[in-house]
Amino acid sequence: MKNRMKVVVLMAVMMLVVLSACAKKPREASDKTGSGKTAKAESGKIAPVKGTALFVLVDRGIETSFTDYQVQNRNQVGEYMDRDLPMVLKKAGFNARLISTRSEYQGAAGTYLLTVKITNYNPGSQAARMVVGFGAGAASMDTHYELYGSDSKSLLSDNQSVGSGRDWRNVIRKINELTAKALAKKVNEQ
């Protein structure tokens, strides 16, 4: 009986060693551009738009048909996005200010309005991410954003969709970074 217990313990230790060797470590994004640069290196480069006034309005996309759980998730994601998006935009050089209603934006020369609507959110399963891994239980989010100039004319409109097997906050951060990069590019073209 003791020998059998030793074998079971030894197999468990070996399994842990194998699993820890297979665990994913942070890695650079693969070269998706064909230019020899990694996508991570490219996504980190945002052309500065120093001092450009940008008013930010986040719509959580809550519908009357949502369950209490869905409303709770949207509010949690919305609160995090309310804090994170202006910060990411400030790092890109925008003078970003969060507003709660569209009427707070008074178009003036050199100002922009960014509206972001959460169109879909799936919190995934934290338990599946921790136990199974390999993308199981991934969180995902879709957004639609529009950039308006001082004359309320739409300058840019796009959808973002991101999923992550790590954490829901990573999904929001990636969407915010992609949005900031697209906005900086558009504003620099103006």
Backbone bond lengths (Angstrom), bond angles and torsions (degrees), N, CA, C in turn:
res aa  C-N    CA-C-N  psi(-1)  N-CA   C-N-CA  omega(-1)  CA-C   N-CA-C  phi
1 M - - - 1.439 - - 1.532 111.09 -
2 K 1.368 115.76 -40.14 1.456 119.11 179.79 1.526 110.65 -66.65
3 N 1.325 116.81 -37.23 1.468 119.90 179.19 1.522 110.82 -64.86
4 R 1.297 115.65 -40.57 1.469 119.23 178.50 1.536 110.59 -63.36
5 M 1.326 116.26 -40.75 1.467 120.46 178.65 1.529 110.33 -64.11
6 K 1.327 117.66 -39.99 1.463 121.48 178.33 1.528 110.62 -62.98
7 V 1.329 116.31 -40.82 1.462 120.55 179.34 1.528 110.27 -64.61
8 V 1.322 117.43 -42.60 1.459 121.33 179.51 1.528 110.35 -63.55
9 V 1.317 117.27 -44.20 1.465 121.06 179.25 1.524 109.80 -64.68
10 L 1.327 117.13 -43.92 1.461 120.80 179.08 1.526 111.08 -61.64
11 M 1.325 117.38 -41.92 1.467 120.40 178.34 1.522 110.87 -65.12
12 A 1.325 117.52 -38.84 1.466 120.97 178.75 1.521 110.60 -64.20
13 V 1.328 116.96 -42.14 1.468 120.75 178.24 1.522 110.23 -64.35
14 M 1.323 116.63 -43.38 1.466 119.78 179.02 1.520 110.69 -63.08
15 M 1.331 116.89 -39.24 1.464 120.73 179.14 1.529 110.65 -63.59
16 L 1.323 116.94 -41.02 1.466 120.73 177.62 1.523 111.36 -63.62
17 V 1.324 116.70 -40.43 1.467 120.61 178.70 1.533 109.81 -63.19
18 V 1.315 116.58 -45.56 1.466 120.43 -179.75 1.525 110.44 -63.92
19 L 1.330 117.21 -45.42 1.461 120.25 -179.83 1.523 112.11 -64.73
20 S 1.333 117.26 -38.72 1.462 118.65 179.21 1.529 110.98 -68.63
21 A 1.324 117.50 -30.74 1.465 120.62 176.91 1.527 110.96 -71.72
22 C 1.327 116.13 -28.59 1.461 120.34 -179.92 1.519 112.88 -87.95
23 A 1.327 117.13 -9.79 1.466 120.03 -177.33 1.520 109.76 -60.06
24 K 1.317 114.11 143.27 1.461 119.26 -179.17 1.520 109.73 -74.52
25 K 1.295 115.70 133.69 1.449 120.43 171.43 1.516 106.99 -105.95
26 P 1.342 117.79 157.56 1.463 118.59 178.69 1.513 110.07 -56.83
27 R 1.325 116.33 137.89 1.450 120.46 -178.61 1.507 109.84 -137.41
28 E 1.294 114.96 159.39 1.449 120.07 176.71 1.522 108.81 -71.17
29 A 1.299 115.69 148.25 1.463 119.82 176.57 1.522 109.00 -65.51
30 S 1.295 116.21 148.86 1.460 119.74 -179.27 1.516 110.52 -71.15
31 D 1.302 115.43 161.89 1.461 121.41 -178.91 1.525 108.66 -76.03
32 K 1.342 115.68 101.01 1.460 120.46 -179.62 1.518 111.11 -102.51
33 T 1.325 115.48 -2.48 1.456 118.40 -174.51 1.517 112.50 -96.44
34 G 1.329 116.84 -20.11 1.454 120.27 -177.59 1.517 111.87 78.24
35 S 1.330 116.58 2.73 1.454 120.02 -177.08 1.520 112.55 -97.15
36 G 1.330 116.91 -2.64 1.453 119.54 -176.81 1.519 111.60 91.61
37 K 1.330 118.02 -11.22 1.452 121.84 177.12 1.520 108.04 -93.44
38 T 1.317 115.67 148.36 1.454 117.65 177.52 1.516 109.32 -82.32
39 A 1.328 115.51 156.46 1.461 120.24 -179.91 1.520 110.27 -63.62
40 K 1.340 117.77 -34.07 1.452 120.62 179.89 1.520 110.22 -64.30
41 A 1.314 116.54 -44.54 1.453 119.38 179.58 1.517 110.28 -62.82
42 E 1.309 116.90 -39.15 1.458 120.18 179.50 1.513 111.57 -69.44
43 S 1.339 117.34 -41.80 1.455 119.27 -176.47 1.513 111.60 -69.02
44 G 1.326 118.22 -22.89 1.442 121.31 179.04 1.510 113.07 -76.10
45 K 1.323 118.32 -14.99 1.454 121.53 -177.79 1.518 110.02 -95.73
46 I 1.312 114.40 108.08 1.460 120.05 176.61 1.516 106.45 -117.92
47 A 1.299 116.23 123.26 1.458 120.07 178.56 1.526 108.90 -62.12
48 P 1.320 117.67 130.10 1.460 119.85 -177.13 1.528 112.55 -65.98
49 V 1.320 115.14 144.66 1.461 122.01 178.08 1.527 107.97 -127.01
50 K 1.294 116.41 50.23 1.455 124.37 -169.29 1.529 114.02 -41.72
51 G 1.341 113.25 122.23 1.450 120.77 171.04 1.513 117.25 75.01
52 T 1.298 119.18 1.34 1.461 120.57 179.51 1.521 109.12 -65.41
53 A 1.334 116.48 123.12 1.469 121.39 -178.60 1.525 109.47 -74.69
54 L 1.326 115.51 123.52 1.455 121.44 -177.86 1.526 108.56 -131.80
55 F 1.316 115.84 118.57 1.457 121.28 176.30 1.525 107.51 -94.82
56 V 1.332 116.35 133.49 1.462 122.00 -172.23 1.522 109.99 -118.30
57 L 1.330 115.42 127.03 1.461 122.06 178.12 1.529 108.27 -123.57
58 V 1.337 116.91 119.06 1.463 121.89 -179.70 1.525 108.83 -106.10
59 D 1.331 115.64 123.43 1.463 123.24 177.07 1.525 107.41 -104.60
60 R 1.301 117.17 119.85 1.470 121.30 -176.84 1.517 112.98 -74.30
61 G 1.293 117.51 -11.49 1.461 121.07 176.12 1.515 114.15 66.88
62 I 1.321 116.80 31.62 1.469 120.91 -179.92 1.521 109.21 -77.00
63 E 1.337 115.27 129.73 1.464 121.76 -179.47 1.526 109.72 -111.83
64 T 1.325 116.67 156.88 1.463 121.24 -178.00 1.534 112.43 -64.60
65 S 1.321 117.62 -22.49 1.465 120.73 -178.99 1.536 112.77 -81.78
66 F 1.333 118.41 -4.76 1.459 121.66 -177.22 1.534 111.16 -69.94
67 T 1.320 115.03 146.32 1.461 120.98 173.00 1.534 108.30 -77.72
68 D 1.320 115.86 166.95 1.472 119.56 177.58 1.531 110.75 -58.59
69 Y 1.321 117.23 -37.70 1.471 122.08 179.12 1.530 110.57 -62.42
70 Q 1.334 116.75 -43.46 1.459 120.49 179.66 1.527 111.17 -66.07
71 V 1.321 116.68 -40.71 1.464 120.74 178.26 1.524 109.78 -63.43
72 Q 1.326 116.21 -43.68 1.459 121.06 179.01 1.534 110.38 -60.00
73 N 1.335 117.10 -44.34 1.467 120.84 179.12 1.528 111.55 -63.50
74 R 1.325 117.07 -45.07 1.474 120.37 179.82 1.525 111.26 -62.93
75 N 1.324 116.30 -40.08 1.466 119.04 178.67 1.525 111.36 -66.27
76 Q 1.322 117.06 -40.23 1.459 120.75 178.14 1.527 110.62 -62.93
77 V 1.322 116.58 -46.66 1.455 121.93 179.13 1.533 110.27 -65.23
78 G 1.326 116.61 -42.39 1.457 121.13 179.80 1.521 112.58 -62.81
79 E 1.323 116.83 -42.50 1.469 120.59 178.11 1.524 110.89 -62.50
80 Y 1.321 116.47 -42.15 1.464 119.65 178.82 1.534 110.28 -65.73
81 M 1.329 116.47 -42.92 1.466 120.43 179.83 1.531 110.42 -64.76
82 D 1.341 117.84 -37.65 1.463 121.69 177.72 1.533 111.30 -57.59
83 R 1.321 116.63 -35.82 1.472 120.35 179.45 1.522 111.78 -83.41
84 D 1.323 116.39 -41.44 1.467 120.72 -170.88 1.529 114.08 -79.36
85 L 1.328 118.03 -42.08 1.465 120.36 -175.27 1.530 112.70 -60.69
86 P 1.339 119.86 -48.52 1.471 117.69 177.51 1.531 112.66 -60.56
87 M 1.336 116.74 -35.65 1.465 120.40 178.85 1.537 110.74 -64.08
88 V 1.332 116.90 -45.19 1.466 121.25 178.83 1.528 110.01 -63.74
89 L 1.321 116.52 -41.15 1.461 120.54 179.15 1.532 111.38 -65.83
90 K 1.325 117.22 -36.31 1.468 120.89 177.15 1.518 110.72 -65.28
91 K 1.337 116.49 -38.87 1.464 119.84 176.57 1.528 111.24 -62.96
92 A 1.327 116.54 -27.87 1.464 121.36 178.29 1.526 111.44 -82.27
93 G 1.329 117.20 -2.92 1.454 120.90 176.39 1.511 115.13 103.35
94 F 1.324 118.02 -4.58 1.462 120.73 178.67 1.529 109.77 -74.76
95 N 1.301 115.79 151.08 1.450 121.87 169.30 1.532 104.93 -94.93
96 A 1.337 116.02 80.83 1.466 122.55 -170.82 1.523 111.41 -87.25
97 R 1.324 114.76 138.17 1.461 121.37 178.53 1.522 108.43 -136.59
98 L 1.323 116.54 125.64 1.459 122.62 178.96 1.524 109.40 -77.93
99 I 1.326 116.39 133.10 1.464 121.56 174.99 1.525 108.29 -122.70
100 S 1.336 116.43 158.56 1.466 119.20 -176.94 1.525 113.18 -103.33
101 T 1.340 117.30 -18.95 1.462 120.30 176.22 1.526 109.00 -137.74
102 R 1.309 115.21 152.45 1.461 120.46 -178.45 1.529 112.51 -63.21
103 S 1.315 116.53 -29.14 1.465 120.41 -178.86 1.537 112.50 -67.20
104 E 1.318 117.78 -16.02 1.466 120.97 176.75 1.525 112.16 -71.02
105 Y 1.318 116.93 -16.30 1.462 120.72 179.64 1.515 109.58 -90.03
106 Q 1.304 115.85 117.45 1.457 122.36 174.94 1.519 106.76 -110.73
107 G 1.324 116.22 105.05 1.455 121.06 -176.60 1.520 112.28 -56.52
108 A 1.311 115.82 128.94 1.463 122.20 175.92 1.523 107.04 -141.43
109 A 1.315 115.97 160.54 1.464 119.99 -179.03 1.526 109.86 -55.12
110 G 1.307 115.26 133.29 1.461 121.07 177.90 1.511 115.13 80.00
111 T 1.335 118.06 9.48 1.467 120.57 177.79 1.523 109.98 -113.03
112 Y 1.304 114.60 154.73 1.466 121.31 -179.63 1.513 109.28 -135.64
113 L 1.324 115.19 156.22 1.457 122.72 174.70 1.518 108.12 -120.36
114 L 1.319 115.94 128.32 1.466 121.94 175.53 1.518 107.77 -112.93
115 T 1.332 116.54 122.47 1.462 120.75 172.89 1.528 107.85 -110.65
116 V 1.318 115.78 132.34 1.462 121.70 179.06 1.520 107.62 -126.07
117 K 1.335 116.57 125.27 1.462 120.80 178.02 1.517 109.19 -117.29
118 I 1.321 116.09 129.17 1.461 121.44 174.96 1.525 106.27 -78.49
119 T 1.319 116.76 113.84 1.463 120.33 -176.68 1.521 112.88 -96.44
120 N 1.328 116.87 -22.75 1.461 120.61 178.47 1.523 108.22 -158.24
121 Y 1.330 115.56 140.69 1.465 119.79 176.97 1.517 109.09 -146.96
122 N 1.327 115.36 130.38 1.455 122.36 176.32 1.522 106.87 -127.42
123 P 1.344 118.36 111.52 1.458 120.00 -177.45 1.525 113.83 -69.54
124 G 1.325 116.99 -11.83 1.463 120.01 -178.52 1.517 110.65 68.44
125 S 1.309 115.86 -159.42 1.460 121.44 -179.28 1.521 109.42 -130.25
126 Q 1.321 115.57 113.01 1.463 119.72 179.55 1.526 110.56 -62.01
127 A 1.313 116.72 -37.69 1.464 120.06 179.63 1.533 110.40 -62.50
128 A 1.326 117.33 -44.24 1.468 120.62 179.33 1.525 110.68 -65.27
129 R 1.341 117.27 -38.16 1.471 119.79 178.20 1.514 110.62 -63.01
130 M 1.348 116.70 -39.16 1.460 120.14 -177.01 1.526 112.33 -77.69
131 V 1.323 117.39 -42.05 1.459 121.28 -173.25 1.524 112.08 -84.39
132 V 1.329 116.45 -49.96 1.459 120.27 -173.92 1.522 111.43 -88.39
133 G 1.323 116.63 -48.47 1.472 120.26 -177.24 1.511 110.48 72.61
134 F 1.303 117.13 -155.61 1.472 123.94 177.91 1.525 112.50 52.98
135 G 1.349 117.77 32.94 1.459 121.36 177.92 1.515 114.51 87.99
136 A 1.320 117.75 -6.24 1.470 119.99 178.74 1.525 108.85 -66.88
137 G 1.307 116.46 138.94 1.458 121.26 177.71 1.516 114.09 74.63
138 A 1.322 117.37 18.37 1.461 121.27 -176.43 1.525 111.73 -61.79
139 A 1.324 115.19 142.95 1.463 121.68 173.65 1.525 107.77 -87.79
140 S 1.338 116.58 147.77 1.464 119.39 178.64 1.524 109.94 -145.95
141 M 1.327 115.22 154.29 1.456 120.24 179.47 1.524 109.54 -150.45
142 D 1.327 114.96 143.05 1.459 122.29 174.81 1.521 107.39 -120.15
143 T 1.320 116.39 140.05 1.460 121.07 175.56 1.516 109.76 -134.09
144 H 1.317 114.63 160.16 1.461 121.62 171.79 1.522 105.67 -126.13
145 Y 1.339 117.10 128.01 1.455 119.20 178.24 1.517 110.65 -125.17
146 E 1.335 114.21 153.60 1.461 121.24 175.65 1.515 108.60 -138.05
147 L 1.320 115.04 139.93 1.457 122.23 176.85 1.524 107.67 -111.70
148 Y 1.329 115.45 127.68 1.458 121.62 179.88 1.525 109.49 -116.03
149 G 1.319 115.88 143.66 1.453 121.50 175.23 1.513 110.71 -84.63
150 S 1.318 116.55 -175.92 1.464 121.37 -177.53 1.526 112.56 -63.76
151 D 1.330 117.00 -21.54 1.467 120.68 179.62 1.532 112.27 -92.83
152 S 1.328 116.86 13.08 1.474 124.23 -179.58 1.520 113.15 63.72
153 K 1.319 116.71 18.64 1.461 121.15 176.32 1.537 108.37 -88.83
154 S 1.331 116.32 133.97 1.459 120.69 179.57 1.526 110.44 -68.73
155 L 1.326 115.88 123.18 1.463 122.01 -179.44 1.526 112.31 -100.06
156 L 1.322 115.78 -27.71 1.454 120.76 -175.61 1.520 108.46 -155.57
157 S 1.313 115.98 138.66 1.456 121.94 179.25 1.519 107.88 -146.63
158 D 1.330 116.79 132.76 1.460 119.20 -178.72 1.522 109.75 -160.11
159 N 1.323 114.82 165.89 1.454 122.88 175.40 1.522 108.15 -114.16
160 Q 1.324 115.71 142.06 1.465 121.74 175.44 1.519 107.69 -120.04
161 S 1.310 116.14 143.19 1.456 121.70 177.93 1.522 108.19 -142.19
162 V 1.328 116.30 122.94 1.459 120.68 -176.84 1.526 109.21 -138.67
163 G 1.317 116.01 143.28 1.454 122.43 173.79 1.509 109.33 -129.93
164 S 1.328 116.94 152.92 1.457 120.86 179.35 1.518 110.05 -149.18
165 G 1.290 115.42 136.47 1.450 121.51 175.12 1.517 111.49 -87.86
166 R 1.339 117.16 2.38 1.465 120.65 -177.88 1.524 111.68 -92.78
167 D 1.333 117.27 -65.80 1.453 120.24 -173.81 1.521 109.23 -162.63
168 W 1.309 117.88 152.73 1.459 121.14 -178.41 1.520 112.15 -63.62
169 R 1.333 117.95 -29.71 1.465 120.79 178.53 1.531 111.51 -64.62
170 N 1.315 116.37 -33.52 1.473 120.67 177.87 1.527 110.44 -64.45
171 V 1.327 116.53 -36.38 1.466 120.99 178.95 1.522 109.39 -62.28
172 I 1.323 116.50 -47.67 1.466 120.91 -178.89 1.523 110.48 -64.36
173 R 1.316 117.05 -45.09 1.470 120.10 -178.75 1.524 110.77 -60.58
174 K 1.327 117.60 -43.52 1.466 120.74 -179.08 1.530 110.58 -64.48
175 I 1.331 117.27 -43.21 1.463 120.14 177.46 1.527 110.17 -61.54
176 N 1.326 117.18 -43.22 1.460 120.64 179.47 1.528 111.50 -63.12
177 E 1.323 117.55 -40.56 1.464 120.87 179.04 1.526 111.43 -66.73
178 L 1.335 117.14 -42.29 1.466 120.33 177.67 1.527 111.16 -63.09
179 T 1.326 116.29 -40.37 1.456 120.94 178.86 1.531 110.31 -65.16
180 A 1.325 117.48 -45.63 1.468 121.57 -179.69 1.531 111.04 -61.35
181 K 1.311 116.42 -40.52 1.470 120.16 179.75 1.528 110.88 -64.09
182 A 1.331 116.93 -44.25 1.468 120.98 179.87 1.526 111.21 -65.43
183 L 1.339 116.78 -40.12 1.464 120.45 179.47 1.524 111.16 -66.00
184 A 1.334 116.26 -44.24 1.466 119.67 179.87 1.524 110.81 -60.44
185 K 1.320 115.83 -41.65 1.461 119.60 178.99 1.530 110.73 -62.24
186 K 1.334 116.71 -44.93 1.459 120.85 -178.28 1.531 111.63 -66.62
187 V 1.327 117.01 -44.68 1.465 120.60 -178.88 1.520 110.58 -66.02
188 N 1.312 118.23 -36.19 1.467 120.96 178.45 1.527 111.89 -69.30
189 E 1.329 117.22 -23.66 1.474 121.32 176.65 1.525 111.62 -76.60
190 Q 1.323 117.17 -22.68 1.471 121.77 -176.38 1.511 112.02 -67.05
